Amino acid sequence: MPCTRVKSLVPLLITATVASGVVTIAADDWPQWRGPRRDGVSKETGLLKDWPANGPRLAWRSSGLGEGYSSFAVADRRLYTLGARQNTEYVFALAAATGEKIWEVANGRRFNNDRGDGPRGTPTIDGDRVYVFGSSGDLTVLDAATGKVFWTQNLLQKYGGSNISWGLSESPLVLSDRIIVTPGGRGASIVALRKTDGSLIWKSQSDEPGYSSALLHPVGTIQQAVVFTAERALGIDVNDGRVLWSYNRVANRTANIATPIARGNHVFLSSDYGTGAGLLALTPDGNGIKAREVYFTNEMRNHHASSVLVGDYLYGFSSSILTAMHFETGKVAWRDRSVGKGSLVFADDRLYLFSENGVVGLAEANPQKYVEHGRFQLRTGNLPTWSHPVVSGGKLFIRDQDTLYAYDVVAR
């Protein structure tokens, strides 16, 4: 159906080039926010289908990450994340097999907030480099093996932006020759910077940043980044920064957080605070892209966690209720309170669930009904467990602020 709020204008393994090609990674790596394709889906197999009564075996536990909600990137048998201690934020590299710290490097000023201090974004790994965007606006490129800093700059200072209520939370989108990130300055809401030195390639728009991370999704011959700012979702041509389409119905006035989900010519967008979700059909239109709303629903209101798309169904937390919904029609298949409000990823026919109260669960991605295959409870601190889970290398990685847990989820 048509929607007056849609405005039409003239893969990722680790990264995708502006024109074509990808960087190959190991099958079990999780090199950036939400995994290889930014969709929350792992390709690993041979994992446990059922958990023992007390959960899978704890392989190791490590502390010293400091405060923050940053999740993990995993590549070349290393974990990368961010944390804050005293007045500084840090980038960490840990051994995935043991949790032993390999290096740590300062990355700007600590962010303080009554909903939890420290960084929110997740590092992006591209080849032998690590790209991080701290919650106070510090974008830094480091050597993955040693932590050596190649360059760093504060994007709020450089492009005239202001920090947002709960801190910059974006995980940088890294392409073949450029980084796309949203500092939110006037005329520089979204910028593309050269990977080599951080110099500006283009800048676009004046939106305030959201808390979401961009997704690369080509349409026809156009290399498009889907960005969800504080005001709207929009498609941006990654070559020159021009706006391809714009859609504001799914945006709320508080916090747009979930990452867009794309398949074929469809893009799904969702937010909470009483708003909902929309599915857009995107089609080439001359040298641009035409966007059409397929449906809008308030039955899937993703808060801090994005849904995952498995087969024809989305599985995600609609506010606090785990919900299965048909992707192309928006029809709800089922709802269940599950582990309580949280986040999730998918691997080997199972949903890995992590509630903000420290409950970890395993359930089927089953469009017929909710079927659980185990759960356990972490002893957590006073802050919610908002760091999203990661499945990589046969392990489930869970973070509660300073502490990282690695569980062995390989079927023996």
C-alpha positions as CSV (number, residue, x, y, z in Angstrom):
1,M,0.0,0.0,0.0
2,P,1.2,3.5,-0.7
3,C,2.5,5.7,2.2
4,T,2.9,9.4,2.1
5,R,5.7,9.2,4.6
6,V,8.0,7.4,2.2
7,K,10.1,9.8,0.2
8,S,11.7,8.5,-3.0
9,L,14.7,10.2,-4.5
10,V,16.7,10.2,-7.6
11,P,27.7,-8.7,2.3
12,L,29.1,-8.9,3.5
13,L,31.4,-11.4,5.2
14,I,33.6,-9.0,7.0
15,T,33.2,-6.0,4.7
16,A,32.0,-5.2,1.2
17,T,33.7,-3.0,-1.4
18,V,32.1,0.1,-2.8
19,A,31.9,-1.6,-6.2
20,S,32.3,-5.4,-5.7
21,G,34.1,-8.1,-3.8
22,V,34.4,-9.2,-0.2
23,V,37.1,-10.0,2.3
24,T,37.0,-13.7,3.2
25,I,36.9,-14.7,6.9
26,A,36.8,-18.0,8.7
27,A,33.4,-19.7,8.9
28,D,33.2,-19.3,12.6
29,D,34.4,-15.7,12.9
30,W,32.0,-13.0,14.1
31,P,34.0,-10.0,12.9
32,Q,31.6,-7.1,13.7
33,W,28.3,-6.1,15.3
34,R,25.7,-8.8,14.8
35,G,28.1,-11.1,12.9
36,P,29.5,-11.4,9.4
37,R,26.4,-10.0,7.7
38,R,25.1,-7.8,10.5
39,D,22.0,-10.0,10.7
40,G,22.6,-11.8,14.1
41,V,23.0,-15.2,12.3
42,S,25.9,-17.5,12.7
43,K,26.7,-20.2,10.1
44,E,28.2,-22.6,12.7
45,T,26.9,-26.2,13.0
46,G,27.5,-29.1,15.3
47,L,26.3,-27.2,18.3
48,L,24.3,-28.4,21.3
49,K,20.6,-28.8,20.6
50,D,19.7,-29.1,24.3
51,W,21.4,-27.8,27.4
52,P,22.0,-29.5,30.7
53,A,19.9,-28.4,33.7
54,N,22.5,-25.8,34.7
55,G,23.4,-24.7,31.2
56,P,26.4,-25.6,29.0
57,R,29.8,-26.0,30.4
58,L,31.6,-22.8,31.4
59,A,34.9,-22.9,29.4
60,W,36.4,-19.8,31.2
61,R,35.5,-16.6,32.9
62,S,37.5,-13.4,32.7
63,S,37.3,-10.0,34.3
64,G,38.9,-6.6,33.8
65,L,36.9,-5.2,30.9
66,G,35.6,-2.3,32.9
67,E,32.1,-0.8,32.5
68,G,30.1,-0.7,29.3
69,Y,27.6,-2.5,27.0
70,S,30.0,-3.2,24.1
71,S,29.5,-6.6,22.6
72,F,32.3,-8.6,20.8
73,A,33.9,-9.0,17.5
74,V,35.8,-12.3,17.0
75,A,38.5,-12.9,14.3
76,D,41.7,-14.9,14.1
77,R,41.1,-16.6,17.5
78,R,40.8,-13.2,19.3
79,L,37.9,-11.3,20.9
80,Y,37.7,-7.5,20.6
81,T,35.6,-5.2,22.7
82,L,35.4,-1.8,24.5
83,G,35.2,-0.9,28.2
84,A,35.7,2.0,30.6
85,R,37.9,2.3,33.7
86,Q,38.3,5.5,35.7
87,N,38.0,8.4,33.2
88,T,39.1,6.6,30.1
89,E,37.5,4.2,27.6
90,Y,39.7,1.3,26.3
91,V,39.8,-1.1,23.4
92,F,40.7,-4.7,24.4
93,A,41.9,-7.8,22.6
94,L,41.6,-11.2,24.4
95,A,42.5,-14.7,23.5
96,A,39.2,-16.5,22.5
97,A,40.5,-19.8,23.9
98,T,41.3,-18.6,27.4
99,G,40.1,-15.0,27.9
100,E,43.7,-13.9,28.5
101,K,44.2,-10.2,27.7
102,I,46.5,-9.7,24.7
103,W,46.5,-5.9,24.7
104,E,44.5,-2.8,25.7
105,V,44.6,0.7,24.3
106,A,43.0,3.9,25.5
107,N,40.3,5.3,23.2
108,G,39.2,8.7,24.5
109,R,37.1,10.0,27.4
110,R,34.8,7.8,29.4
111,F,31.0,8.4,28.9
112,N,28.9,8.7,32.1
113,N,25.2,8.0,32.3
114,D,22.6,7.1,34.9
115,R,21.7,4.0,32.8
116,G,25.3,2.7,32.9
117,D,28.7,4.2,32.0
118,G,31.1,3.3,29.3
119,P,31.1,2.4,25.6
120,R,28.1,0.9,23.7
121,G,29.5,0.2,20.2
122,T,31.2,-3.0,19.0
123,P,34.5,-3.1,17.1
124,T,34.7,-3.9,13.4
125,I,37.5,-6.2,12.2
126,D,38.7,-5.8,8.6
127,G,41.7,-7.8,7.8
128,D,44.5,-6.9,10.2
129,R,42.8,-3.7,11.5
130,V,40.3,-2.9,14.2
131,Y,37.9,0.0,13.8
132,V,36.2,1.3,16.9
133,F,33.8,4.2,17.7
134,G,33.7,5.2,21.3
135,S,30.6,6.6,23.1
136,S,32.2,10.0,23.3
137,G,32.9,10.2,19.6
138,D,36.4,8.8,19.2
139,L,36.9,6.9,16.0
140,T,40.2,4.9,16.1
141,V,41.9,2.4,13.8
142,L,44.3,0.0,15.4
143,D,46.5,-3.0,14.4
144,A,44.6,-6.1,15.3
145,A,47.7,-8.0,16.5
146,T,49.4,-5.4,18.6
147,G,46.9,-2.6,19.3
148,K,49.1,0.0,17.6
149,V,47.1,3.1,16.7
150,F,47.2,4.1,13.0
151,W,45.0,7.1,13.5
152,T,42.3,8.5,15.7
153,Q,40.0,11.5,15.7
154,N,37.0,12.8,17.7
155,L,34.1,13.1,15.2
156,L,32.0,15.2,17.5
157,Q,34.7,17.8,17.6
158,K,35.6,17.6,13.9
159,Y,32.1,17.7,12.5
160,G,30.3,19.8,15.1
161,G,28.0,17.2,16.5
162,S,26.7,16.8,20.1
163,N,26.5,13.6,22.0
164,I,23.1,12.0,22.5
165,S,21.3,11.1,25.8
166,W,22.6,7.6,26.3
167,G,25.9,7.9,24.4
168,L,27.0,7.2,20.8
169,S,26.3,3.5,20.3
170,E,27.1,2.9,16.6
171,S,29.4,0.2,15.4
172,P,31.2,1.5,12.3
173,L,30.4,0.2,8.9
174,V,33.7,-0.6,7.1
175,L,33.8,-1.0,3.3
176,S,36.7,-1.5,1.0
177,D,38.2,2.0,1.2
178,R,36.0,3.9,3.6
179,I,34.2,3.9,6.9
180,I,30.6,5.1,7.2
181,V,29.6,6.5,10.6
182,T,27.0,9.0,12.0
183,P,28.5,11.8,14.1
184,G,25.4,14.0,13.7
185,G,27.0,17.4,12.8
186,R,25.1,20.0,10.8
187,G,25.6,19.0,7.1
188,A,27.6,16.1,8.4
189,S,25.1,13.8,10.1
190,I,26.6,10.9,8.1
191,V,30.1,10.8,6.9
192,A,32.4,8.6,4.8
193,L,36.0,8.7,5.8
194,R,39.1,7.1,4.1
195,K,40.3,4.0,6.0
196,T,43.9,5.0,5.5
197,D,43.9,8.4,7.3
198,G,40.4,9.4,8.3
199,S,40.1,12.1,5.7
200,L,36.7,13.1,4.5
201,I,35.3,11.5,1.3
202,W,31.7,13.0,1.7
203,K,29.3,14.3,4.3
204,S,25.5,14.3,4.2
205,Q,22.4,15.5,6.0
206,S,21.9,17.1,9.4
207,D,20.0,14.4,11.4
208,E,20.8,13.8,15.0
209,P,22.3,10.3,15.4
210,G,20.2,7.4,16.5
211,Y,21.6,4.4,18.5
212,S,21.5,2.1,15.5
213,S,24.3,0.8,13.2
214,A,24.2,1.1,9.4
215,L,23.7,-1.9,7.1
216,L,25.1,-2.3,3.6
217,H,22.4,-3.5,1.2
218,P,22.9,-3.0,-2.5
219,V,19.8,-2.5,-4.7
220,G,20.4,-3.1,-8.4
221,T,23.7,-1.5,-9.2
222,I,23.6,1.0,-6.3
223,Q,25.7,0.3,-3.3
224,Q,23.4,1.5,-0.5
225,A,23.8,1.9,3.3
226,V,20.6,1.8,5.3
227,V,20.9,4.2,8.2
228,F,18.5,4.8,11.1
229,T,19.0,8.2,12.6
230,A,17.1,9.9,15.4
231,E,14.6,11.2,12.9
232,R,14.1,8.6,10.2
233,A,15.5,5.6,8.2
234,L,17.1,6.5,5.0
235,G,19.1,4.9,2.1
236,I,22.4,6.6,1.4
237,D,24.6,6.0,-1.7
238,V,27.9,5.0,-0.2
239,N,29.8,6.4,-3.2
240,D,28.6,10.0,-2.8
241,G,26.3,10.4,0.2
242,R,23.2,11.3,-1.7
243,V,19.9,10.3,-0.1
244,L,18.1,7.6,-2.1
245,W,14.9,7.3,0.0
246,S,13.6,8.4,3.4
247,Y,11.0,6.9,5.8
248,N,10.1,8.5,9.1
249,R,7.0,6.5,10.3
250,V,9.1,4.0,12.2
251,A,11.2,6.6,14.1
252,N,10.2,7.6,17.6
253,R,11.3,10.7,19.6
254,T,13.2,8.8,22.2
255,A,15.7,6.2,20.9
256,N,15.9,4.4,17.6
257,I,18.2,1.5,18.3
258,A,17.6,-1.7,16.3
259,T,19.7,-2.5,13.2
260,P,17.8,-2.7,9.9
261,I,17.2,-6.2,8.5
262,A,17.4,-6.7,4.7
263,R,16.6,-9.5,2.3
264,G,16.2,-9.3,-1.4
265,N,14.4,-6.1,-2.2
266,H,12.9,-5.7,1.3
267,V,14.2,-3.8,4.4
268,F,12.6,-4.2,7.8
269,L,12.9,-1.4,10.5
270,S,11.6,-1.4,14.0
271,S,11.7,0.7,17.2
272,D,10.0,0.7,20.6
273,Y,8.5,3.4,22.8
274,G,5.1,2.6,21.5
275,T,6.0,2.8,17.8
276,G,6.4,-0.4,15.8
277,A,7.9,-1.8,12.6
278,G,7.7,-1.2,8.9
279,L,8.6,-3.3,5.9
280,L,9.8,-1.4,2.8
281,A,10.0,-2.7,-0.8
282,L,13.0,-1.1,-2.5
283,T,13.3,-1.1,-6.3
284,P,15.7,0.6,-8.7
285,D,14.4,3.8,-10.2
286,G,16.7,5.3,-12.8
287,N,19.8,6.3,-10.8
288,G,18.0,6.1,-7.5
289,I,15.8,3.8,-5.5
290,K,12.1,3.9,-4.9
291,A,10.8,2.9,-1.5
292,R,7.3,1.6,-0.9
293,E,5.7,0.6,2.5
294,V,4.5,-3.0,2.4
295,Y,3.1,-2.9,5.9
296,F,3.4,-1.1,9.2
297,T,2.6,-2.9,12.5
298,N,2.9,-2.3,16.2
299,E,3.3,-6.0,16.9
300,M,7.1,-5.9,16.7
301,R,8.6,-3.1,18.7
302,N,12.3,-3.8,19.0
303,H,14.0,-1.8,21.8
304,H,17.7,-2.3,22.3
305,A,17.8,-5.6,20.4
306,S,17.2,-6.3,16.7
307,S,15.2,-9.3,15.5
308,V,16.8,-12.2,13.5
309,L,15.4,-13.4,10.2
310,V,15.3,-17.2,9.9
311,G,13.6,-18.6,6.8
312,D,10.4,-16.6,6.4
313,Y,10.0,-15.5,10.0
314,L,11.4,-12.8,12.2
315,Y,12.1,-13.7,15.8
316,G,12.6,-10.8,18.2
317,F,11.6,-9.1,21.4
318,S,8.6,-6.9,20.9
319,S,9.4,-4.7,23.9
320,S,9.5,-7.5,26.6
321,I,7.7,-10.3,24.7
322,L,9.6,-12.7,22.3
323,T,7.6,-12.7,19.1
324,A,7.6,-14.7,15.9
325,M,6.3,-12.8,12.9
326,H,6.1,-13.5,9.2
327,F,8.6,-11.3,7.4
328,E,6.7,-10.4,4.3
329,T,3.2,-10.0,5.8
330,G,3.7,-8.9,9.4
331,K,1.4,-11.6,10.7
332,V,2.2,-12.7,14.2
333,A,2.8,-16.5,14.6
334,W,3.2,-16.6,18.4
335,R,4.3,-14.6,21.5
336,D,6.0,-15.9,24.6
337,R,7.5,-14.2,27.7
338,S,10.5,-16.6,27.3
339,V,13.5,-15.4,29.3
340,G,12.1,-11.9,29.7
341,K,13.1,-8.8,27.7
342,G,16.5,-9.2,26.1
343,S,18.5,-9.8,23.0
344,L,19.1,-12.8,20.8
345,V,21.2,-14.3,18.0
346,F,20.7,-17.5,15.9
347,A,23.0,-20.5,15.3
348,D,22.5,-24.1,14.2
349,D,18.6,-24.2,14.4
350,R,18.5,-22.4,17.8
351,L,17.9,-19.0,19.2
352,Y,20.4,-17.9,21.8
353,L,18.5,-15.6,24.2
354,F,19.9,-13.3,26.8
355,S,17.6,-11.3,29.1
356,E,18.5,-8.0,30.6
357,N,18.2,-9.7,34.0
358,G,20.9,-12.2,33.3
359,V,18.8,-15.2,32.1
360,V,20.3,-17.1,29.2
361,G,18.1,-19.4,27.1
362,L,18.1,-21.7,24.1
363,A,15.0,-22.1,22.0
364,E,13.9,-23.3,18.6
365,A,13.4,-21.0,15.7
366,N,10.1,-22.6,15.2
367,P,7.2,-20.6,13.5
368,Q,4.6,-23.0,15.0
369,K,5.2,-22.4,18.7
370,Y,7.8,-21.5,21.3
371,V,9.9,-24.5,22.3
372,E,12.7,-24.0,24.8
373,H,15.7,-26.3,25.2
374,G,17.4,-25.0,28.3
375,R,18.1,-22.0,30.4
376,F,20.3,-20.8,33.2
377,Q,20.7,-17.7,35.4
378,L,23.9,-15.5,35.7
379,R,24.5,-13.7,39.0
380,T,24.7,-10.2,37.8
381,G,25.2,-6.7,39.2
382,N,22.8,-3.8,39.5
383,L,22.9,-2.8,35.8
384,P,20.9,-4.5,33.1
385,T,22.7,-7.1,30.9
386,W,22.4,-5.2,27.6
387,S,25.6,-6.4,26.0
388,H,24.4,-8.8,23.2
389,P,25.5,-12.4,23.0
390,V,27.9,-13.8,20.4
391,V,28.2,-17.4,19.1
392,S,31.6,-18.1,17.5
393,G,34.2,-20.9,17.4
394,G,31.9,-23.3,19.3
395,K,31.5,-20.9,22.2
396,L,28.7,-18.6,23.5
397,F,30.2,-15.3,24.8
398,I,28.2,-13.4,27.4
399,R,29.2,-10.1,29.0
400,D,28.0,-8.5,32.2
401,Q,29.9,-5.2,32.5
402,D,33.4,-6.1,33.7
403,T,33.0,-9.9,33.4
404,L,33.0,-12.1,30.3
405,Y,31.8,-15.7,30.3
406,A,32.6,-18.2,27.6
407,Y,30.4,-21.3,27.4
408,D,31.3,-24.4,25.4
409,V,28.3,-25.1,23.1
410,V,29.8,-27.7,20.8
411,A,27.9,-31.0,20.7
412,R,30.2,-33.8,21.9
